[in-house]
């Protein structure tokens, strides 16, 4: 597979690497070691004789102070971050953990502290063994002062950040930011850069060959030389579809002279027997039908990821609201705030993209379904309406939110908002003990368009 085919997966892997807490500290440690030995180069420069003569004792003292303090600061940073991660998992939802741990400010702070410790230890060893001459000592001294200043700046900035990291409000903001980014990416490419697939099934029973060895869901067979009109490609792993390499599917379809129809969008739970895609062969199609290439374009993992899955962000926000409405927490204010966040997200989703119609389809031989607004509303509002049915202020805010969304110039969103307003009203009528509260919610539901009997 060439570079152009694999670049989508490469970007996906880079994002996953960013979520690993050890990556940045390891890179900074390597840079620190290179910087120490790079200071020796200044001894070989023509202007080395003009460098001020800095005493070895002063440089060693400064390095000793940094080495002694940075290890303690780094240990404190790790303890604080672990505490923040635990808080995020318990007060919000475990699904928000990848976003919290990927916080750039905290990762940069930890990397700075560990890198400064490694720099000071390596530089101190080099100084003790007389590795540097006059110009090298001056260069190392300048680098040490710069490192010390950067450490102080990073610590002050990180202190402000760690006070918020893992707190419920900050976690909600991170989830909203990740969902906003995923929605914007999907709005720019409703079919992941391909052609929007029609709602009808990709294959019917009459044009699917069941003799290819794939109908029983036992993984992927090569199907070499088959002349099927429509051939399904099943998953061979158990997990969630995390990413689809659309470029790889496009190249496969071009080589084959056919089309690939995606069945499983990112966020779909797959298992052996779950169709990932279907390969359609035209009348003039030729070449070998190697379905392994299609299956390899689907990245399947244990957990859902936010990058290409806007529905995950809606689910996580709904989970946070549901936990806030539990009897153990009893925090309807957080649920009301989440409803406002969902209104912002759906308002963003409903905004028309004027340049989308003029944008050419990048992968014209790959079809993929667009996200359905009904499914997104189910992800966002079902749990809140269920868990907040007995809380009148949550019920009222939910009806107001659905009224706002129904007023947008989006017919599908209007229908979905009306349906959820009916469901929320029905749940409130069963859960609320006071008739006055029920009447208040009925009035708001009627303003959404719910008919009252």
Legacy VTK file of the C-alpha trace (Angstrom):
# vtk DataFile Version 3.0
C-alpha trace
ASCII
DATASET POLYDATA
POINTS 453 float
0.000 0.000 0.000
1.461 3.352 -0.999
1.772 6.466 1.098
-1.313 8.169 -0.324
-3.449 5.159 0.474
-2.276 4.904 4.061
-2.140 8.566 5.034
-5.662 8.535 6.545
-4.681 5.688 8.846
-1.424 7.467 9.613
-3.276 10.554 10.826
-5.570 8.340 12.878
-2.591 6.618 14.526
-0.946 9.963 15.297
-4.072 11.035 17.171
-4.059 7.787 19.133
-0.388 8.274 20.000
-1.174 11.712 21.384
-3.425 10.046 23.945
-0.468 8.093 25.360
0.954 9.851 28.373
4.518 8.592 27.869
5.084 9.749 24.281
5.816 13.432 24.794
8.038 12.929 27.874
10.069 10.351 25.946
10.548 12.725 23.006
11.552 15.612 25.264
14.030 13.378 27.072
15.659 12.485 23.754
15.800 16.168 22.789
17.362 17.015 26.154
20.168 14.491 25.715
20.847 15.727 22.173
20.898 19.334 23.398
23.494 18.594 26.070
25.904 16.956 23.671
25.076 19.540 21.020
26.550 22.222 23.260
29.944 20.648 22.574
29.712 21.844 18.970
30.233 25.434 20.098
33.769 24.520 21.169
34.609 23.836 17.522
33.241 27.095 16.128
35.583 29.864 14.908
34.170 32.335 17.439
34.645 29.982 20.377
37.535 32.055 21.733
35.192 35.053 22.167
32.829 33.210 24.536
32.827 34.371 28.187
34.529 32.032 30.632
31.813 30.702 32.947
33.130 28.816 35.935
32.369 25.128 36.116
31.228 25.475 39.736
28.424 27.915 38.863
27.092 25.711 36.081
27.325 22.591 38.242
25.514 24.295 41.119
22.686 25.420 38.873
22.377 21.977 37.322
22.369 20.337 40.745
19.502 22.549 41.895
17.441 21.681 38.800
18.202 17.971 39.080
17.219 17.862 42.752
13.967 19.770 42.296
12.656 18.501 38.953
12.301 14.882 40.044
10.095 15.945 42.961
8.093 18.298 40.731
7.616 15.606 38.098
6.419 13.143 40.750
3.988 15.753 42.058
2.761 16.411 38.513
2.058 12.734 37.898
0.182 12.401 41.196
-1.918 15.487 40.433
-2.737 14.295 36.921
-3.720 10.817 38.108
-6.031 12.410 40.670
-7.580 14.583 37.974
-8.084 11.577 35.693
-9.786 9.654 38.474
-12.032 12.622 39.180
-13.031 12.865 35.527
-13.974 9.190 35.410
-16.053 9.298 38.592
-17.755 12.699 38.325
-18.381 12.659 34.563
-18.108 9.345 32.718
-15.269 6.925 31.913
-15.845 7.611 28.200
-14.402 11.110 28.714
-11.067 9.739 29.962
-9.278 9.785 26.554
-10.042 13.490 26.178
-8.796 14.344 29.652
-5.579 12.393 29.317
-4.901 13.999 25.917
-4.835 17.475 27.494
-1.892 19.223 25.823
-1.095 21.593 28.682
-0.715 18.806 31.236
1.259 16.595 28.869
3.557 19.486 27.976
4.074 20.283 31.661
4.993 16.713 32.551
7.278 16.527 29.520
8.987 19.749 30.547
9.622 18.597 34.119
10.937 15.179 33.093
12.981 16.654 30.257
14.548 19.255 32.555
15.496 16.518 35.015
17.155 14.409 32.305
18.887 17.477 30.857
20.321 18.492 34.209
21.513 14.978 35.097
23.212 14.371 31.749
24.733 17.855 31.669
26.001 17.485 35.240
27.703 14.198 34.394
29.344 15.790 31.354
30.538 18.764 33.407
31.972 16.572 36.153
34.057 14.739 33.552
35.408 17.881 31.884
33.563 17.314 28.626
33.156 21.015 27.779
35.639 23.778 27.114
35.037 27.516 27.554
32.563 27.960 24.684
30.793 24.720 25.541
30.399 25.727 29.184
28.955 29.088 28.170
26.521 27.441 25.738
25.467 24.938 28.379
25.043 27.716 30.943
22.816 29.656 28.523
20.770 26.566 27.814
20.406 25.850 31.534
19.129 29.376 32.223
16.657 29.032 29.335
15.478 25.653 30.642
15.020 27.069 34.141
12.972 29.990 32.843
10.807 27.710 30.714
10.245 25.379 33.672
9.050 28.273 35.842
6.700 29.516 33.115
5.341 26.004 32.499
4.802 25.337 36.196
2.820 28.559 36.692
0.694 27.848 33.612
0.183 24.221 34.549
-0.850 25.089 38.111
-3.774 27.085 36.735
-4.673 24.233 34.398
-4.454 21.400 36.911
-6.894 23.261 39.171
-9.527 22.711 36.460
-8.391 19.447 34.881
-10.790 16.642 35.662
-13.439 18.955 37.068
-16.910 18.395 35.681
-17.209 21.734 33.907
-13.819 21.388 32.222
-14.630 17.823 31.155
-17.914 18.938 29.602
-16.043 21.638 27.681
-13.546 19.087 26.389
-16.308 16.726 25.277
-18.149 19.591 23.587
-14.965 20.644 21.808
-14.279 17.128 20.560
-17.890 16.711 19.414
-17.852 20.073 17.667
-14.706 19.115 15.770
-16.195 15.745 14.775
-19.420 17.392 13.618
-17.557 19.937 11.519
-15.543 17.181 9.864
-18.710 15.200 9.123
-20.563 18.254 7.801
-17.718 18.891 5.371
-17.855 15.225 4.300
-21.329 13.796 5.009
-20.331 10.465 3.465
-16.719 10.560 4.716
-15.657 12.029 1.392
-17.607 9.528 -0.679
-21.031 9.488 -2.290
-24.022 9.596 0.040
-25.540 6.138 0.062
-29.250 5.663 -0.565
-31.277 4.171 2.317
-32.070 0.866 0.573
-29.938 -2.172 1.435
-26.622 -2.440 -0.369
-27.329 -6.000 -1.503
-30.490 -7.996 -1.943
-30.816 -11.716 -1.556
-31.050 -12.156 -5.311
-27.722 -10.569 -6.196
-25.601 -11.807 -3.300
-23.678 -15.017 -3.850
-23.761 -17.217 -0.769
-21.162 -19.627 -2.128
-18.154 -17.374 -1.516
-17.672 -18.677 1.990
-18.511 -15.334 3.563
-22.179 -15.680 4.323
-21.547 -17.447 7.625
-19.528 -14.583 9.057
-16.262 -16.504 9.369
-14.082 -13.536 8.471
-12.892 -12.465 5.034
-12.197 -14.735 2.102
-10.363 -13.720 -1.018
-13.136 -14.626 -3.430
-10.618 -14.768 -6.273
-12.122 -14.708 -9.714
-15.757 -14.459 -8.563
-18.347 -12.742 -10.778
-20.785 -11.783 -8.031
-22.845 -8.656 -8.597
-22.711 -7.789 -4.928
-20.347 -9.356 -2.408
-20.475 -8.614 1.346
-17.348 -8.108 3.418
-17.736 -9.246 7.024
-15.794 -8.223 10.090
-13.236 -10.646 11.444
-12.797 -8.901 14.827
-15.011 -7.887 17.716
-15.026 -4.203 18.574
-16.056 -0.771 17.358
-15.282 0.640 13.942
-12.944 3.524 14.733
-11.814 4.730 11.336
-12.343 3.954 7.655
-9.576 4.455 5.121
-11.720 5.818 2.301
-8.736 6.302 0.028
-7.898 2.609 0.284
-11.484 1.724 -0.641
-11.347 4.123 -3.590
-8.140 2.538 -4.870
-9.657 -0.915 -4.503
-12.769 0.104 -6.433
-10.673 1.690 -9.197
-8.493 -1.398 -9.545
-11.570 -3.597 -9.675
-13.723 -1.365 -11.874
-16.592 -1.542 -9.384
-17.917 0.270 -6.327
-17.659 -0.170 -2.549
-20.730 0.487 -0.398
-19.927 1.125 3.271
-22.336 -0.437 5.754
-20.577 0.196 9.093
-19.818 3.805 9.931
-17.346 4.741 12.690
-18.996 3.900 16.000
-20.662 0.699 14.739
-20.140 -2.358 16.921
-18.738 -5.094 14.716
-18.313 -8.810 15.202
-17.851 -11.798 12.900
-20.963 -11.798 10.750
-21.384 -8.024 10.782
-21.204 -6.623 7.232
-18.638 -3.839 7.002
-19.192 -3.107 3.342
-20.429 -4.549 0.074
-18.533 -4.689 -3.171
-20.589 -4.046 -6.286
-19.250 -5.247 -9.626
-20.314 -3.594 -12.855
-20.810 -5.424 -16.116
-17.328 -4.509 -17.305
-15.564 -5.118 -13.989
-12.442 -7.210 -14.028
-9.512 -8.153 -11.871
-9.205 -10.211 -8.764
-11.664 -9.651 -5.955
-9.373 -9.533 -2.905
-11.820 -8.646 -0.132
-9.033 -8.572 2.440
-8.130 -5.111 1.133
-11.628 -3.890 1.948
-11.597 -5.352 5.456
-8.143 -3.867 6.121
-9.522 -0.376 5.440
-11.707 -0.648 8.558
-9.875 -0.017 11.843
-11.637 -1.904 14.634
-10.757 -1.361 18.306
-12.070 -2.004 21.777
-13.517 1.483 22.296
-15.183 4.188 20.267
-13.164 7.305 19.487
-14.310 10.880 18.980
-12.428 11.696 15.764
-14.925 10.456 13.176
-17.877 9.637 15.448
-20.028 12.676 16.362
-22.619 10.416 17.971
-20.100 9.357 20.633
-19.834 12.931 21.875
-23.622 13.171 22.153
-23.726 9.891 24.072
-21.008 11.009 26.478
-22.780 14.304 27.169
-25.997 12.393 27.776
-24.180 10.049 30.176
-22.804 13.003 32.136
-26.302 14.447 32.445
-27.691 11.043 33.459
-25.107 10.669 36.207
-25.883 14.175 37.474
-29.584 13.246 37.664
-28.958 10.056 39.641
-30.271 10.066 43.243
-26.719 9.755 44.567
-25.625 12.999 42.865
-28.905 14.926 42.507
-27.469 17.768 40.414
-30.149 18.911 37.959
-28.164 22.074 37.218
-25.512 20.059 35.398
-28.172 18.297 33.326
-29.712 21.655 32.419
-26.284 22.888 31.341
-25.797 19.767 29.211
-29.119 20.427 27.471
-27.817 23.878 26.523
-24.641 22.300 25.194
-26.666 19.904 23.053
-28.675 22.792 21.619
-25.426 24.490 20.569
-24.189 21.323 18.907
-27.404 20.649 16.989
-27.597 24.284 15.937
-24.103 23.903 14.499
-25.150 20.712 12.745
-28.187 22.364 11.147
-26.253 25.279 9.652
-26.071 24.912 5.860
-22.678 24.580 4.253
-22.902 26.719 1.122
-19.637 25.420 -0.308
-20.555 21.751 0.107
-22.658 21.559 -3.062
-19.843 22.927 -5.207
-17.236 20.685 -3.613
-16.323 17.690 -5.796
-16.690 14.211 -4.374
-13.235 12.985 -3.456
-14.018 9.257 -3.463
-16.593 8.861 -6.223
-16.499 5.058 -6.216
-17.261 4.675 -2.508
-20.740 5.083 -1.041
-21.396 5.650 2.645
-24.557 6.472 4.599
-25.008 9.901 6.114
-25.793 10.330 9.785
-29.498 10.368 10.580
-30.774 13.162 12.787
-33.232 10.770 14.454
-30.374 8.628 15.707
-28.469 11.657 16.940
-31.501 12.908 18.863
-31.931 9.464 20.420
-28.311 9.551 21.561
-28.632 13.024 23.026
-32.058 13.313 24.638
-33.452 9.874 25.461
-31.469 9.325 28.653
-31.986 12.904 29.857
-35.735 12.668 29.344
-35.839 9.320 31.139
-33.658 10.216 34.122
-35.028 13.749 34.451
-38.683 12.856 34.049
-39.362 13.428 37.741
-37.515 16.782 37.880
-39.746 19.565 36.648
-36.964 22.066 35.924
-35.154 19.537 33.728
-38.383 18.656 31.921
-39.154 22.310 31.267
-35.656 23.096 30.018
-35.751 20.041 27.763
-39.023 21.167 26.185
-37.611 24.661 25.650
-34.528 23.191 24.019
-36.619 21.012 21.704
-38.767 24.028 20.839
-35.639 25.939 19.847
-34.408 23.089 17.679
-37.829 22.639 16.080
-37.763 26.289 15.036
-34.621 25.788 12.947
-34.967 25.533 9.175
-34.401 21.792 9.131
-37.386 19.544 8.470
-35.726 16.369 9.760
-34.681 18.110 12.963
-38.189 19.506 13.410
-39.690 16.030 13.174
-37.129 14.586 15.591
-37.653 17.422 18.085
-41.424 16.925 18.000
-41.058 13.187 18.577
-38.782 13.651 21.581
-41.021 16.370 22.988
-43.873 13.850 22.945
-41.731 11.213 24.650
-40.490 13.649 27.292
-44.028 14.794 28.031
-45.262 11.209 28.372
-42.466 10.383 30.805
-43.108 13.551 32.805
-46.806 12.790 33.103
-45.952 9.420 34.626
-43.204 10.627 36.964
-44.319 14.040 38.234
-46.609 13.927 41.263
-47.864 17.519 41.086
-50.472 18.405 38.466
-49.226 21.989 38.250
-45.803 20.787 37.152
-47.378 18.514 34.559
-49.444 21.398 33.197
-46.314 23.566 32.883
-44.550 20.913 30.827
-47.672 20.328 28.732
-47.813 24.010 27.858
-44.188 23.989 26.722
-44.686 20.739 24.780
-47.661 22.298 23.030
-45.421 25.188 21.923
-43.125 22.607 20.286
-46.095 21.240 18.350
-47.191 18.313 20.486
-50.980 17.868 20.179
-52.761 17.680 23.538
-55.775 15.456 24.024
LINES 1 454
453 0 1 2 3 4 5 6 7 8 9 10 11 12 13 14 15 16 17 18 19 20 21 22 23 24 25 26 27 28 29 30 31 32 33 34 35 36 37 38 39 40 41 42 43 44 45 46 47 48 49 50 51 52 53 54 55 56 57 58 59 60 61 62 63 64 65 66 67 68 69 70 71 72 73 74 75 76 77 78 79 80 81 82 83 84 85 86 87 88 89 90 91 92 93 94 95 96 97 98 99 100 101 102 103 104 105 106 107 108 109 110 111 112 113 114 115 116 117 118 119 120 121 122 123 124 125 126 127 128 129 130 131 132 133 134 135 136 137 138 139 140 141 142 143 144 145 146 147 148 149 150 151 152 153 154 155 156 157 158 159 160 161 162 163 164 165 166 167 168 169 170 171 172 173 174 175 176 177 178 179 180 181 182 183 184 185 186 187 188 189 190 191 192 193 194 195 196 197 198 199 200 201 202 203 204 205 206 207 208 209 210 211 212 213 214 215 216 217 218 219 220 221 222 223 224 225 226 227 228 229 230 231 232 233 234 235 236 237 238 239 240 241 242 243 244 245 246 247 248 249 250 251 252 253 254 255 256 257 258 259 260 261 262 263 264 265 266 267 268 269 270 271 272 273 274 275 276 277 278 279 280 281 282 283 284 285 286 287 288 289 290 291 292 293 294 295 296 297 298 299 300 301 302 303 304 305 306 307 308 309 310 311 312 313 314 315 316 317 318 319 320 321 322 323 324 325 326 327 328 329 330 331 332 333 334 335 336 337 338 339 340 341 342 343 344 345 346 347 348 349 350 351 352 353 354 355 356 357 358 359 360 361 362 363 364 365 366 367 368 369 370 371 372 373 374 375 376 377 378 379 380 381 382 383 384 385 386 387 388 389 390 391 392 393 394 395 396 397 398 399 400 401 402 403 404 405 406 407 408 409 410 411 412 413 414 415 416 417 418 419 420 421 422 423 424 425 426 427 428 429 430 431 432 433 434 435 436 437 438 439 440 441 442 443 444 445 446 447 448 449 450 451 452
